[in-house]
Amino acid sequence: MSLVYLQTIILAFIQGISEFIPVSSSAHLIIFSDIFKNYSGSILIDTSLHLGSLIAIVHFFSKDLFNYKNNKKMWILIVIGSFPLIIVGYFVFNSNFYENVREIKVIAWSTLIFGFLLYFSDKLNISKKFDDNLNTKNILIIGLFQILALIPGASRSGVVITGSRFLNFSRYDAAKISFILSIPALLGASVLTFKESFLIEQTFNLNVLLSISFSYVFSYLTIKYFLIYTKKFSLNIFVVYRIFLSLILFYFIYF
């Protein structure tokens, strides 16, 4: 197996796992790219990785998503909750903001700060249920939290789970809210970059197929087992990991 293919599989592993747990996929992909400076990645591969995660989440929740008649409310809430990120994300994508904050120092601080926010939100014991308590007001507040995901290291799933826990949703339902809101986010990321990346590279090769396939597999498994995990355990392990990662990054930045 060539080094390029191996690196793509590693990226798919990072994307598939970190996209859906509260640790930030963008942070880990940036760190990986910084470590392997000779990696011959591309915008098309990044797009393919997100596409694999999108296919996984749609597949996992296909019964709910495609049963529109019985889940009309959920579809409406997904759209409403995604508006803040779509609007702000559009302007960010068309500005230099993201390129200016896409650095290890920002990742280190946001990993630490949003890790502590996740810790405090997870201490709440009241547990509202997704089906009974998710309404327009709650989803808009969660949608505003999701804007913070534009900061590298914040973690889209992390800030959505944090916002949901502050609104007293159970860990399981907070994770579920994060998953369904990831659909427009992943779709938007794919659409915004696919046209640009395909026009530049104009190719669909084995590397692209590997990135989609492995990202799908790792994403699907992460979704399945993270939901099981949230029924039994707290989110402290992710808080500890974020603190540990931030300390390592601080060491290389400041020492």
PAZAPA-4460 file (N, C-alpha, C; in steps of 0.05 Angstrom, whole numbers, plus 32768, in hexadecimal, padded with zeros to 4 digits):
% residues 255
    n_x    n_y    n_z   ca_x   ca_y   ca_z    c_x    c_y    c_z   seq   type   mol
   8011   7FE8   8000   8000   8000   8000   8012   8019   8000     1      M     A
   800C   802C   7FEE   801C   8044   7FED   8017   8055   8005     2      S     A
   802B   8067   800B   8029   8079   8022   8011   808B   8020     3      L     A
   800B   8095   8008   7FF4   80A7   8004   7FDA   8099   800C     4      V     A
   7FD6   8080   8004   7FBE   8072   800B   7FBC   806D   8029     5      Y     A
   7FD3   8066   8035   7FD4   8062   8052   7FCD   807B   8061     6      L     A
   7FD7   8091   8058   7FD2   80AB   8065   7FB4   80B2   8062     7      Q     A
   7FA9   80AC   804B   7F8C   80B1   8046   7F7B   80A1   8059     8      T     A
   7F82   8088   805D   7F73   8077   8070   7F75   8081   808C     9      I     A
   7F8D   808B   8094   7F91   8097   80AE   7F7F   80B0   80B1    10      I     A
   7F7E   80C0   809C   7F6D   80D8   809C   7F50   80D0   809F    11      L     A
   7F48   80BB   8091   7F2C   80B1   8092   7F26   80A8   80AE    12      A     A
   7F39   809B   80BB   7F36   8092   80D7   7F32   80AA   80EA    13      F     A
   7F43   80BE   80E6   7F41   80D6   80F7   7F26   80E4   80F2    14      I     A
   7F1F   80E8   80D9   7F06   80F5   80D2   7EEE   80E6   80DC    15      Q     A
   7EED   80CC   80D7   7ED6   80BB   80DF   7ED1   80BB   80FD    16      G     A
   7EE6   80BA   810D   7EE3   80B9   812A   7EDF   80D5   8135    17      I     A
   7EF0   80E8   812E   7EF0   8102   813C   7ED9   8114   8132    18      S     A
   7ECC   810E   811B   7EB5   811E   8112   7E9E   811C   8125    19      E     A
   7E9A   8105   8132   7E82   8100   8141   7E85   80FE   815F    20      F     A
   7E9E   80FF   8169   7EA3   8101   8185   7EAE   811D   818B    21      I     A
   7EAB   8127   81A4   7EB1   8143   81AA   7ECF   8149   81AD    22      P     A
   7EDE   8144   8197   7EFB   814A   8198   7F05   815A   8180    23      V     A
   7EF5   8160   816C   7EFB   8171   8155   7F0A   8162   813F    24      S     A
   7EFC   815C   812A   7F08   814F   8113   7F1B   8162   8104    25      S     A
   7F13   817B   8101   7F24   818E   80F3   7F3F   8192   8101    26      S     A
   7F3F   8193   811B   7F57   8196   812B   7F6A   817E   8126    27      A     A
   7F60   8166   8126   7F71   814F   8123   7F7B   814C   8106    28      H     A
   7F6B   8154   80F3   7F74   8153   80D7   7F8A   8168   80D2    29      L     A
   7F87   817F   80DF   7F9B   8194   80DC   7FB5   818B   80E9    30      I     A
   7FB3   817F   8101   7FCB   8175   810F   7FD9   8160   80FF    31      I     A
   7FC9   814D   80F4   7FD4   8138   80E4   7FE3   8143   80CC    32      F     A
   7FD6   8156   80BE   7FE2   8163   80A7   7FFC   8172   80AE    33      S     A
   7FFC   817D   80C6   8014   818C   80CF   802B   8179   80D5    34      D     A
   8024   8162   80E0   8039   814E   80E7   8044   8142   80CD    35      I     A
   8032   813A   80BB   803A   812F   80A1   803A   8144   808C    36      F     A
   804E   8156   808D   804E   816D   807B   8051   8165   805E    37      K     A
   805A   814C   8059   805D   8143   803D   8045   8135   8033    38      N     A
   802F   8135   8043   8017   8127   803A   800B   8134   8021    39      Y     A
   8006   8124   800D   7FFC   812F   7FF4   7FDE   812F   7FF3    40      S     A
   7FD2   813B   8008   7FB5   813C   8009   7FAA   8151   7FF7    41      G     A
   7F8F   8154   7FF7   7F83   8168   7FE5   7F68   816F   7FEF    42      S     A
   7F5D   8184   7FE3   7F42   818D   7FEA   7F2E   8177   7FE4    43      I     A
   7F33   8169   7FCE   7F21   8154   7FC6   7F20   813D   7FDA    44      L     A
   7F37   8136   7FE6   7F38   8122   7FFA   7F2A   812B   8013    45      I     A
   7F2E   8144   801B   7F1F   814F   8032   7F01   814D   802E    46      D     A
   7EF9   8154   8016   7EDC   8153   800F   7ED2   8136   8010    47      T     A
   7EE2   8124   8006   7EDB   8108   8006   7ED8   80FD   8022    48      S     A
   7EE9   8105   8034   7EE8   80FC   8050   7ECE   8105   805D    49      L     A
   7EC6   811E   8058   7EAD   8128   8063   7E95   811A   8056    50      H     A
   7E98   8114   803D   7E82   8106   802F   7E7E   80EA   803A    51      L     A
   7E94   80DD   8041   7E91   80C3   804E   7E83   80C4   8068    52      G     A
   7E89   80D9   8078   7E7B   80DC   8092   7E5D   80E3   808D    53      S     A
   7E57   80F3   8079   7E3C   80FA   8073   7E2C   80E1   806B    54      L     A
   7E37   80D0   805A   7E2A   80B7   8052   7E24   80A5   806B    55      I     A
   7E37   80A4   807D   7E34   8094   8095   7E1D   809D   80A7    56      A     A
   7E1C   80B8   80AB   7E07   80C2   80BD   7DEB   80BF   80B1    57      I     A
   7DE9   80C3   8096   7DD0   80C0   8089   7DC8   80A2   8089    58      V     A
   7DDB   8090   8085   7DD5   8074   8086   7DCC   806B   80A2    59      H     A
   7DDA   8075   80B7   7DD3   806D   80D2   7DB7   8075   80DA    60      F     A
   7DB0   808E   80D3   7D95   8098   80DA   7D81   8097   80C3    61      F     A
   7D86   8086   80B0   7D76   8085   8097   7D58   8080   809D    62      S     A
   7D52   806F   80B1   7D36   806A   80B7   7D27   8083   80C1    63      K     A
   7D35   8093   80D0   7D29   80AC   80DA   7D28   80C1   80C4    64      D     A
   7D3E   80C3   80B5   7D40   80D9   80A1   7D2E   80D5   8089    65      L     A
   7D2A   80BC   8081   7D1A   80B7   8069   7CFD   80B2   806F    66      F     A
   7CF6   80B2   8089   7CDA   80AF   8091   7CD0   80CB   8097    67      N     A
   7CCE   80DC   8081   7CC8   80F8   8084   7CAD   80FD   8092    68      Y     A
   7C99   80EC   808B   7C7E   80F0   8095   7C7D   80F0   80B3    69      K     A
   7C8C   80DD   80BF   7C8C   80DB   80DD   7CA2   80EB   80EA    70      N     A
   7CB4   80F6   80DA   7CCA   8105   80E6   7CCD   8121   80DA    71      N     A
   7CB7   812C   80D2   7CB7   8147   80C6   7CC2   815B   80D9    72      K     A
   7CBB   8159   80F3   7CC4   816B   8107   7CE3   816B   8109    73      K     A
   7CEF   8153   8108   7D0C   8151   810A   7D19   815E   80F2    74      M     A
   7D0F   815B   80DA   7D1A   8167   80C2   7D19   8186   80C5    75      W     A
   7D02   8190   80CE   7D00   81AD   80D1   7D14   81B8   80E6    76      I     A
   7D18   81A9   80FC   7D2A   81B1   8110   7D47   81B0   8106    77      L     A
   7D4D   819C   80F6   7D68   819A   80EA   7D6E   81B3   80DA    78      I     A
   7D5B   81BB   80C9   7D5F   81D3   80B8   7D62   81EC   80C9    79      V     A
   7D50   81EF   80DD   7D51   8207   80EE   7D6C   8208   80FD    80      I     A
   7D74   81F2   8109   7D8C   81F1   8119   7DA5   81F5   8108    81      G     A
   7DA3   81F0   80EE   7DBB   81F3   80DD   7DBE   820F   80D1    82      S     A
   7DA9   821F   80D2   7DAA   823A   80C7   7DC1   824B   80D1    83      F     A
   7DC5   824C   80EC   7DDB   825D   80F5   7DF7   8256   80EA    84      P     A
   7DFD   823B   80E9   7E17   8232   80DF   7E18   8237   80C1    85      L     A
   7E03   8232   80B2   7E03   8236   8095   7E08   8253   808E    86      I     A
   7DFA   8265   809C   7DFD   8282   8096   7E19   828C   809D    87      I     A
   7E22   8287   80B6   7E3C   8290   80BE   7E52   8281   80AF    88      V     A
   7E4E   8267   80AB   7E62   8257   809D   7E67   8260   8081    89      G     A
   7E52   8269   8074   7E54   8273   8058   7E67   828B   8057    90      Y     A
   7E63   829E   8069   7E74   82B6   8069   7E90   82AF   8071    91      F     A
   7E93   829C   8084   7EAE   8294   808D   7EBD   8286   8076    92      V     A
   7EAE   8275   8067   7EBA   8266   8051   7EC4   827A   803B    93      F     A
   7EB6   8290   8037   7EBD   82A3   8023   7ECE   82BA   802D    94      N     A
   7EDA   82B6   8044   7EEC   82CA   804F   7F07   82BC   8056    95      S     A
   7F19   82CB   8062   7F33   82BF   8069   7F33   82B6   8087    96      N     A
   7F1C   82B8   8094   7F1B   82B2   80B1   7F27   8296   80B7    97      F     A
   7F1C   8282   80A9   7F24   8267   80B0   7F42   8262   80AC    98      Y     A
   7F4C   826D   8096   7F69   8269   8091   7F7A   8276   80A6    99      E     A
   7F70   828D   80B2   7F7F   829B   80C6   7F7E   828E   80E1   100      N     A
   7F6A   827D   80E7   7F68   8270   8101   7F70   8252   80FF   101      V     A
   7F76   8249   80E7   7F7D   822D   80E3   7F9A   8228   80EB   102      R     A
   7F9F   822A   8105   7FBB   8226   810E   7FBA   8217   8129   103      E     A
   7FD1   820B   8130   7FD3   81FA   8147   7FCD   8209   8161   104      I     A
   7FD6   8222   8163   7FD1   8232   817C   7FB3   8235   8181   105      K     A
   7FA4   823B   816D   7F87   823E   8170   7F7B   8224   8178   106      V     A
   7F84   820E   816B   7F79   81F3   8171   7F7F   81EC   818E   107      I     A
   7F97   81F2   8198   7F9E   81EB   81B3   7F8C   81F9   81C8   108      A     A
   7F88   8213   81C4   7F77   8222   81D7   7F5A   821A   81D5   109      W     A
   7F4F   8217   81BD   7F33   8210   81BA   7F2E   81F4   81C4   110      S     A
   7F41   81E2   81BF   7F3F   81C6   81CA   7F3C   81C6   81E8   111      T     A
   7F4C   81D7   81F5   7F4B   81D9   8213   7F31   81E6   821C   112      L     A
   7F2B   81FE   8211   7F14   820E   821B   7EFA   81FF   8217   113      I     A
   7EF6   81F4   81FE   7EDD   81E7   81F9   7EDC   81CB   8207   114      F     A
   7EF3   81C1   820E   7EF3   81A8   821E   7EE8   81AE   823A   115      G     A
   7EF0   81C4   8246   7EE5   81CC   8260   7EC7   81D2   825F   116      F     A
   7EBE   81DF   8249   7EA2   81E4   8246   7E92   81C9   8244   117      L     A
   7E9D   81B6   8236   7E91   819C   8234   7E8F   818F   8250   118      L     A
   7EA4   8192   825F   7EA4   8186   827A   7E8E   8192   828C   119      Y     A
   7E8C   81AD   828C   7E77   81B9   829D   7E5B   81B3   8293   120      F     A
   7E57   81B2   8279   7E3C   81AC   826F   7E34   818F   8276   121      S     A
   7E48   817D   8277   7E42   8161   827C   7E3C   815B   8299   122      D     A
   7E3F   816F   82AA   7E3A   816B   82C7   7E1C   816E   82CD   123      K     A
   7E0C   8178   82BA   7DF0   817C   82BF   7DE2   8161   82BF   124      L     A
   7DD1   815D   82D2   7DC4   8142   82D5   7DA8   8140   82C9   125      N     A
   7D9B   8157   82C4   7D80   8156   82B8   7D83   814C   829B   126      I     A
   7D71   813A   8294   7D73   812E   8279   7D59   8130   8269   127      S     A
   7D58   8144   8258   7D41   8147   8246   7D44   8133   822F   128      K     A
   7D2E   812B   8224   7D2E   8118   820E   7D2B   8126   81F3   129      K     A
   7D39   811B   81DF   7D39   8126   81C4   7D1C   8129   81B9   130      F     A
   7D0D   8114   81BA   7CF2   8114   81AD   7CDF   8127   81BB   131      D     A
   7CE1   812B   81D5   7CCE   813A   81E4   7CD5   8158   81E7   132      D     A
   7CEF   815E   81E7   7CF7   8179   81EF   7D07   8189   81DA   133      N     A
   7D0D   817D   81C4   7D1C   818C   81AF   7D07   819C   81A0   134      L     A
   7D0A   81B7   81A2   7CF7   81C9   8195   7D07   81DF   8186   135      N     A
   7CF9   81F2   817A   7D06   8207   816B   7D19   8217   817B   136      T     A
   7D11   821F   8193   7D22   822F   81A4   7D3C   8220   81AB   137      K     A
   7D3A   8207   81B4   7D51   81F8   81BB   7D64   81F3   81A4   138      N     A
   7D59   81ED   818D   7D6A   81E6   8176   7D78   81FF   816B   139      I     A
   7D6B   8217   816E   7D78   8230   8166   7D90   8236   8179   140      L     A
   7D8C   8231   8192   7DA2   8236   81A6   7DB9   8223   819F   141      I     A
   7DB2   820A   819B   7DC7   81F6   8194   7DD4   81FE   8179   142      I     A
   7DC4   8208   8166   7DCF   8211   814D   7DE3   8227   8150   143      G     A
   7DDE   8239   8163   7DF1   824F   8169   7E0A   8244   8175   144      L     A
   7E08   8230   8186   7E20   8223   8190   7E30   8217   817A   145      F     A
   7E23   820C   8166   7E30   81FF   8150   7E42   8211   8140   146      Q     A
   7E3C   822C   8140   7E4D   823F   8132   7E69   823E   813C   147      I     A
   7E6C   8238   8157   7E87   8237   8163   7E98   8222   8157   148      L     A
   7E8B   820E   8149   7E9A   81F9   813C   7EAC   8203   8125   149      A     A
   7EA8   821C   811C   7EB8   8228   8108   7ED4   822E   8112   150      L     A
   7ED8   822D   812C   7EF2   8231   8139   7F00   8216   8139   151      I     A
   7F17   8213   812C   7F25   81FA   812D   7F2B   81F1   8149   152      P     A
   7F24   81D8   814F   7F29   81CD   816A   7F11   81CE   817C   153      G     A
   7EFD   81DE   8175   7EE5   81DF   8185   7ED5   81C5   8184   154      A     A
   7ED3   81B9   816D   7EC4   81A0   8168   7EA7   81A6   8164   155      S     A
   7E9D   81A0   814C   7E80   81A4   8146   7E6F   8193   8158   156      R     A
   7E76   8179   815A   7E66   8168   816B   7E69   8170   8188   157      S     A
   7E81   8179   818F   7E86   8182   81AB   7E75   819A   81B3   158      G     A
   7E74   81AE   81A2   7E65   81C6   81AA   7E47   81C1   81A9   159      V     A
   7E3E   81AF   8197   7E21   81A8   8196   7E19   8198   81AF   160      V     A
   7E2A   8185   81B6   7E25   8175   81CE   7E26   8187   81E7   161      I     A
   7E39   8199   81E8   7E3B   81AC   81FE   7E22   81BD   8200   162      T     A
   7E19   81C9   81EA   7E01   81D9   81EA   7DE9   81C9   81F2   163      G     A
   7DE7   81B1   81E8   7DD0   819F   81EE   7DD0   8197   820C   164      S     A
   7DE8   8192   8217   7DE9   818B   8234   7DE2   81A3   8245   165      R     A
   7DEB   81BB   823D   7DE3   81D3   824C   7DC5   81D7   824C   166      F     A
   7DB8   81CD   8237   7D9B   81CE   8235   7D8D   81B6   8242   167      L     A
   7D9E   81A6   8250   7D94   8190   8260   7D8B   8177   8250   168      N     A
   7D95   8174   8238   7D90   815B   822A   7DA3   8145   8234   169      F     A
   7D9A   812D   8233   7DAB   8116   823C   7DC3   8114   8229   170      S     A
   7DD7   8106   8232   7DEF   8102   8222   7DE8   80F4   8207   171      R     A
   7DD7   80E0   8209   7DCF   80D1   81F1   7DC1   80E3   81DD   172      Y     A
   7DAE   80F3   81E7   7D9E   8105   81D6   7DAF   811C   81CC   173      D     A
   7DC2   8125   81DC   7DD4   813A   81D4   7DE5   8130   81BC   174      A     A
   7DEE   8117   81BE   7DFE   810B   81A8   7DEC   8108   818F   175      A     A
   7DD3   8100   8193   7DC1   80FD   817C   7DBC   8118   816E   176      K     A
   7DB9   812D   817E   7DB5   8148   8173   7DCE   814F   8162   177      I     A
   7DE5   8149   816E   7DFE   8150   8160   7E00   8141   8145   178      S     A
   7DF7   8128   8145   7DF8   8117   812D   7DE6   8122   8117   179      F     A
   7DCD   8128   811E   7DBB   8131   8109   7DC2   814C   80FF   180      I     A
   7DCE   815D   8110   7DD6   8178   8107   7DF0   8176   80F6   181      L     A
   7DFD   815F   80F7   7E16   815C   80E7   7E0F   8159   80CA   182      S     A
   7DF6   8150   80C3   7DEF   814B   80A8   7DF1   8164   8096   183      I     A
   7DE3   817A   809E   7DE7   8193   808E   7E03   819D   808E   184      P     A
   7E11   819B   80A5   7E2C   81A5   80A8   7E3F   8195   8095   185      A     A
   7E3D   817B   8094   7E4D   816B   8083   7E46   816F   8065   186      L     A
   7E2C   8172   8060   7E23   8177   8045   7E2D   8192   803B   187      L     A
   7E2C   81A6   804C   7E35   81C0   8045   7E53   81C0   8040   188      G     A
   7E62   81B2   8051   7E7F   81B0   804D   7E86   81A3   8032   189      A     A
   7E77   818E   802C   7E7B   817F   8013   7E74   8190   7FFA   190      S     A
   7E5D   819D   7FFC   7E54   81AD   7FE5   7E66   81C5   7FDF   191      V     A
   7E6E   81D2   7FF5   7E7F   81EA   7FF2   7E9A   81E4   7FE6   192      L     A
   7EA5   81CC   7FEC   7EC0   81C6   7FE2   7EC1   81B4   7FCA   193      T     A
   7EAB   81A5   7FC5   7EAC   8191   7FAF   7EB1   819E   7F94   194      F     A
   7EA1   81B2   7F8E   7EA4   81BF   7F74   7EC0   81CA   7F70   195      K     A
   7ECA   81D8   7F84   7EE5   81E3   7F82   7EFA   81CE   7F7F   196      E     A
   7EF8   81B9   7F90   7F0C   81A4   7F8F   7F0B   8194   7F76   197      S     A
   7EF3   818E   7F6C   7EF1   817E   7F53   7EFB   818D   7F3B   198      F     A
   7EF5   81A7   7F3A   7EFE   81B8   7F24   7F1D   81B9   7F23   199      L     A
   7F29   81B8   7F3B   7F46   81BA   7F3C   7F52   819F   7F34   200      I     A
   7F47   8189   7F3F   7F55   816F   7F3B   7F48   815E   7F25   201      E     A
   7F2E   8161   7F21   7F20   8154   7F0B   7F27   8136   7F09   202      Q     A
   7F25   8129   7F21   7F2C   810C   7F21   7F1D   80FF   7F38   203      T     A
   7F16   80E6   7F33   7F0A   80D5   7F48   7F1A   80BB   7F48   204      F     A
   7F2D   80B9   7F5A   7F40   80A3   7F5A   7F3D   8091   7F72   205      N     A
   7F4F   807E   7F75   7F4E   806B   7F8B   7F51   8079   7FA6   206      L     A
   7F61   808E   7FA7   7F65   809C   7FC0   7F4B   80A9   7FCA   207      N     A
   7F3C   80B4   7FB7   7F22   80C0   7FBE   7F0E   80AB   7FC8   208      V     A
   7F0E   8094   7FBA   7EFC   807E   7FC2   7F03   8073   7FDD   209      L     A
   7F1D   8071   7FE3   7F26   8068   7FFD   7F1E   807B   8013   210      L     A
   7F20   8095   800E   7F1A   80A9   8022   7EFC   80A8   8029   211      S     A
   7EEB   80A6   8015   7ECE   80A4   8019   7EC7   808A   8028   212      I     A
   7ED1   8074   801F   7ECA   805A   802A   7ED3   8057   8047   213      S     A
   7EEC   805D   804C   7EF6   8059   8067   7EEA   806E   807B   214      F     A
   7EE6   8086   8071   7ED9   809A   8082   7EBD   8091   8089   215      S     A
   7EAF   8086   8076   7E94   807B   807B   7E94   8065   8090   216      Y     A
   7EA6   8052   808E   7EA8   803C   80A1   7EAE   8046   80BD   217      V     A
   7EC3   8056   80BF   7ECB   8060   80DA   7EB5   8072   80E6   218      F     A
   7EA8   8082   80D5   7E93   8094   80DE   7E7B   8084   80E9   219      S     A
   7E73   8070   80D9   7E5C   8060   80E1   7E60   8052   80FC   220      Y     A
   7E78   8046   80FF   7E7F   8038   8118   7E80   804B   812F   221      L     A
   7E8A   8063   812B   7E8C   8077   8140   7E70   8080   8149   222      T     A
   7E5F   8085   8136   7E43   808D   813C   7E36   8078   814D   223      I     A
   7E38   805F   8144   7E2B   8049   8152   7E34   8046   816F   224      K     A
   7E4F   8045   8173   7E59   803F   818D   7E5B   8057   819F   225      Y     A
   7E5B   806F   8194   7E5A   8087   81A5   7E3F   808A   81B2   226      F     A
   7E2A   8084   81A3   7E0F   8085   81AE   7E0C   8071   81C5   227      L     A
   7E17   8059   81C1   7E17   8045   81D7   7E26   804F   81EF   228      I     A
   7E3D   805B   81EA   7E4E   8066   81FF   7E40   807B   8210   229      Y     A
   7E31   808D   8203   7E24   80A3   8211   7E0E   8099   8223   230      T     A
   7E04   8081   821F   7DEF   8077   8230   7DFA   806D   824B   231      K     A
   7E15   8068   824C   7E20   805B   8263   7E35   806C   8272   232      K     A
   7E42   807F   8263   7E58   808D   826F   7E56   80AB   826B   233      F     A
   7E66   80B9   827C   7E68   80D6   8279   7E7A   80DD   8262   234      S     A
   7E7E   80F7   825D   7E8F   8100   8247   7EAB   8108   8251   235      L     A
   7EB1   8100   8269   7ECB   8108   8276   7EE3   80FE   8266   236      N     A
   7EE1   80E7   825A   7EF8   80DD   824B   7F00   80EF   8234   237      I     A
   7EEC   80FC   8228   7EF2   810E   8212   7EFD   8129   821C   238      F     A
   7EF4   8131   8234   7EFF   8149   8241   7F1C   8145   8248   239      V     A
   7F22   812E   8254   7F3E   8127   825B   7F50   8126   8242   240      V     A
   7F45   811A   822D   7F55   8118   8214   7F5A   8134   8209   241      Y     A
   7F46   8146   8209   7F4A   8161   81FF   7F5E   8170   820F   242      R     A
   7F5D   816D   8229   7F71   817B   823A   7F8D   8170   8234   243      I     A
   7F90   8156   8232   7FA9   8149   822C   7FB4   8152   8211   244      F     A
   7FA3   8153   81FD   7FAB   815C   81E2   7FB4   8179   81E3   245      L     A
   7FA5   818A   81F0   7FAB   81A6   81F1   7FC6   81AB   81FF   246      S     A
   7FCC   819B   8214   7FE5   819E   8223   7FFD   8196   8211   247      L     A
   7FF9   8181   8201   800E   8179   81EE   8013   818F   81DA   248      I     A
   7FFE   819A   81CF   8000   81B0   81BB   800D   81C9   81C8   249      L     A
   8005   81CF   81E0   8012   81E6   81EE   8030   81E2   81F1   250      F     A
   8038   81CA   81F7   8054   81C4   81FB   8064   81CA   81E1   251      Y     A
   8059   81C1   81CA   8068   81C6   81B1   8066   81E3   81A8   252      F     A
   8051   81F1   81B1   804D   820D   81A8   805F   8220   81B9   253      I     A
   805F   821B   81D4   806B   822F   81E5   8086   8226   81F1   254      Y     A
   808F   820D   81ED   80A8   8205   81F9   80BB   81FB   81E3   255      F     A
***
